[in-house]
Amino acid sequence: MNLKKIIGLLLLVVIAGVLNSSALFAQGKRDLNIVFIGNSITYGAGLSDPATEAPPVIAAAYLKQQSNVGNVEIANQGHSGYTTVDFLPTTGGVFKDVEKAAGSFTNKQALLIFSVKLGTNDSAIEGPRGAPVFPENYYQNLKAIADSLLKEFPASIVIFQHPVWYSPNTYNGARYLQEGLDRLQKYIPEIDLLVQDYAATYPKRVFVGDTKAFDYFKKHAETDFQAEQGHQGVFYLHPNKQGAVALGGFWGEAIAKIVKKLGK
């Protein structure tokens, strides 16, 4: 065999190796379909263009940059003023929209994720539907929502994001104040307990997502929230553009870690 043939064979071996490596790398990427369930914060209320600036959009952009993630499609089911009561499967309405959104993704091989961030409106003293929702009822409402999603979409996972801090003088169309903020903080251990309980009944399908946003926004309220005029002065409840980037980053990071864990 002459030198040219040897070199040619070696090149073929190298090319084949590169192609195989590329194929394996591609196989290691996971496509994601994500339904974001939430309230006005999830929707992107007050932002100039929620379709491009809301936290779910930022989270998707973050995920697309991860080496183990392929295509990412999202559906933003954030509704201003909504509580866990509004999303209960027994009350119809918006839960049907969540089901429709989950079933509308074209890539049926992608991992279906429900990212849930509810609690702000539940914690209000009065105003939103069902408020105030006491911690034990909040647990049961989240469980009812997750139970229905897990049964209807057996290949899906549910991620509960911790709620976001708001200022204790928050009082717009609904009344929150310090009492509401105190109640909101009591929801966090209920989320953690619920996920722990699901470990036995639905192993590796229900997870705690972001745990950083609450403290972050408490510390960066004046720079990352919209300054809104309420019945007790300027209050901080909704992220501004900078805050939406931060919150979307927190959600994206949390989802990425869970996807990576599932891939092991």
C-alpha positions in Angstrom: 0.0 0.0 0.0 1.5 3.3 -1.0 1.7 6.4 1.1 -1.2 8.2 -0.6 -3.5 5.3 0.2 -2.4 5.2 3.8 -2.9 8.9 4.2 -6.3 8.6 2.5 -7.4 5.8 4.9 -6.2 7.7 7.9 -8.2 10.8 6.8 -11.3 8.6 6.4 -10.8 7.2 9.9 -10.4 10.7 11.3 -13.5 12.0 9.5 -15.5 9.0 10.6 -14.4 9.7 14.2 -15.4 13.3 14.0 -18.8 12.5 12.5 -19.4 9.9 15.2 -18.4 12.3 17.9 -20.7 15.0 16.5 -23.6 12.5 16.4 -23.0 11.5 20.0 -22.8 15.1 21.0 -26.1 15.9 19.3 -27.7 12.9 21.0 -26.6 14.3 24.3 -28.6 17.5 23.7 -32.2 17.4 25.0 -35.0 19.5 23.5 -37.4 21.2 25.9 -41.0 22.2 25.8 -41.8 24.5 28.8 -45.1 25.8 30.0 -44.6 28.6 32.5 -47.5 28.8 34.9 -47.8 32.0 36.9 -49.2 35.4 37.5 -48.4 39.0 36.3 -44.7 38.5 37.2 -44.5 35.5 34.8 -46.5 37.3 32.2 -44.2 40.3 32.3 -46.6 43.0 33.4 -45.3 46.5 33.0 -42.6 45.6 30.6 -42.6 47.4 27.2 -42.7 44.1 25.3 -43.5 41.0 27.4 -43.2 38.8 24.3 -39.5 39.4 24.2 -38.7 40.6 27.7 -40.7 38.5 30.1 -38.8 36.1 32.5 -39.9 32.9 30.6 -38.3 34.3 27.4 -35.1 35.1 29.2 -35.1 31.6 30.8 -35.4 30.0 27.4 -32.5 32.1 26.0 -30.4 31.0 28.9 -31.3 27.3 28.4 -30.5 27.4 24.7 -26.9 28.4 25.6 -26.4 25.2 27.7 -24.3 22.4 26.1 -26.8 19.7 27.0 -29.9 21.5 25.7 -31.1 21.6 22.1 -34.2 23.4 20.9 -36.4 25.2 23.5 -40.0 26.0 23.0 -42.1 27.9 25.6 -45.7 28.8 26.3 -46.2 31.7 28.8 -49.3 31.0 30.9 -48.8 33.9 33.2 -52.0 35.7 34.1 -52.2 39.0 36.0 -54.0 38.6 39.4 -54.2 34.8 39.3 -53.8 32.5 42.2 -53.5 28.8 42.7 -57.3 28.8 43.0 -57.6 30.1 39.4 -55.4 27.3 38.2 -57.2 24.4 39.9 -58.3 21.8 37.4 -61.7 21.6 39.1 -62.6 25.2 38.3 -62.0 24.9 34.6 -61.0 28.0 32.7 -57.3 28.7 32.7 -56.3 25.1 33.5 -57.7 24.1 30.1 -55.4 26.7 28.6 -52.4 25.1 30.3 -53.5 21.7 28.9 -53.9 23.1 25.5 -50.5 24.8 25.6 -48.8 21.6 26.7 -50.4 19.7 23.9 -49.7 22.2 21.2 -45.9 21.8 21.0 -44.9 20.2 17.7 -41.9 18.4 19.0 -43.4 15.5 20.8 -40.0 14.0 21.7 -38.9 17.0 23.7 -39.0 16.9 27.5 -42.2 18.6 28.7 -41.7 20.8 31.7 -44.2 22.7 33.8 -42.5 25.6 35.6 -44.9 26.9 38.3 -44.4 30.2 40.1 -47.6 31.0 42.1 -48.1 32.6 45.5 -47.9 36.4 45.2 -51.6 36.9 44.7 -52.5 34.0 47.0 -50.8 35.8 49.8 -52.8 39.0 49.5 -55.1 40.0 52.4 -57.9 40.6 49.9 -58.5 41.1 46.2 -57.4 38.1 44.2 -59.6 35.0 43.9 -59.4 32.9 47.0 -57.1 35.3 48.8 -55.9 35.0 51.4 -54.8 31.4 50.7 -53.5 29.9 53.9 -50.3 27.8 53.7 -51.9 24.4 54.2 -54.4 25.3 51.4 -51.6 26.6 49.2 -50.0 23.1 49.5 -53.2 21.3 48.6 -53.8 23.6 45.6 -50.4 23.1 44.2 -50.7 19.4 44.7 -54.1 19.3 42.9 -52.5 21.2 39.9 -49.5 19.0 39.8 -51.4 15.7 40.3 -53.5 16.5 37.2 -50.6 17.5 35.1 -48.5 14.5 36.0 -51.4 12.1 35.2 -52.4 13.8 32.0 -48.8 14.2 30.7 -47.0 11.1 32.1 -43.6 11.9 30.5 -43.6 15.5 32.0 -41.9 17.0 35.0 -43.1 19.8 37.3 -40.8 22.4 38.7 -41.9 24.7 41.5 -40.1 28.0 41.6 -39.9 29.8 45.0 -42.0 33.0 45.1 -40.5 36.5 44.7 -40.3 39.1 47.5 -42.4 42.2 47.3 -42.3 45.4 49.4 -44.4 45.3 52.6 -46.4 48.4 51.6 -47.7 46.8 48.4 -51.3 47.8 47.9 -52.7 48.4 44.4 -56.0 46.9 43.4 -55.3 44.2 45.9 -54.1 44.6 49.5 -50.9 42.7 50.4 -48.9 44.7 53.0 -46.7 43.1 55.7 -49.3 40.4 56.5 -49.3 39.3 52.9 -45.5 39.2 52.7 -45.3 37.2 55.9 -47.8 34.7 54.5 -45.8 34.5 51.2 -42.7 33.4 53.1 -44.7 30.6 54.8 -45.4 29.2 51.3 -41.7 28.4 50.8 -41.5 25.4 53.2 -44.9 24.2 51.9 -43.3 24.0 48.4 -40.3 22.1 49.7 -42.5 19.7 51.7 -44.7 19.0 48.7 -41.7 18.2 46.5 -40.3 16.0 49.3 -43.7 14.2 49.4 -43.7 13.6 45.7 -40.4 11.8 45.9 -42.3 8.7 47.0 -45.3 8.9 44.7 -43.7 10.4 41.6 -39.9 9.9 41.9 -37.8 12.2 39.7 -40.8 14.1 38.3 -41.3 17.0 40.8 -38.6 19.4 41.7 -37.8 22.6 43.6 -36.6 25.1 41.1 -35.2 28.6 41.9 -34.5 29.5 45.5 -32.5 32.6 45.0 -34.9 35.2 43.6 -36.7 36.1 46.9 -33.6 37.3 48.6 -32.2 38.8 45.4 -35.2 41.1 44.8 -35.4 42.0 48.5 -31.8 43.3 48.2 -32.2 44.9 44.7 -35.8 46.2 44.9 -35.0 49.8 43.8 -32.9 48.8 40.8 -34.7 45.6 39.6 -38.4 46.4 40.3 -40.8 48.9 38.7 -41.6 51.7 41.1 -45.4 51.7 41.3 -47.6 54.2 43.0 -50.1 52.6 45.4 -52.4 53.4 48.3 -49.4 53.4 50.7 -46.8 55.1 48.5 -44.4 53.7 46.0 -44.3 49.9 46.2 -42.2 47.2 44.5 -43.8 44.1 43.1 -43.1 43.7 39.3 -39.6 43.3 37.9 -38.5 45.9 35.4 -36.5 44.9 32.3 -33.3 44.4 34.3 -35.2 42.5 37.0 -36.9 40.3 34.3 -33.4 39.4 33.0 -32.3 38.4 36.6 -35.5 36.4 37.3 -35.4 34.6 34.0 -31.8 33.8 34.6 -32.6 32.3 38.0 -35.4 30.2 36.4 -33.2 29.1 33.5 -30.3 28.1 35.8 -32.6 26.1 38.0 -34.2 24.3 35.1 -30.8 23.6 33.5 -29.6 21.9 36.7 -32.6 19.7 36.9 -32.3 18.7 33.2 -28.7 17.9 33.7 -29.5 15.8 36.7 -32.1 13.8 34.7 -29.6 13.2 32.0 -27.2 11.3 34.3 
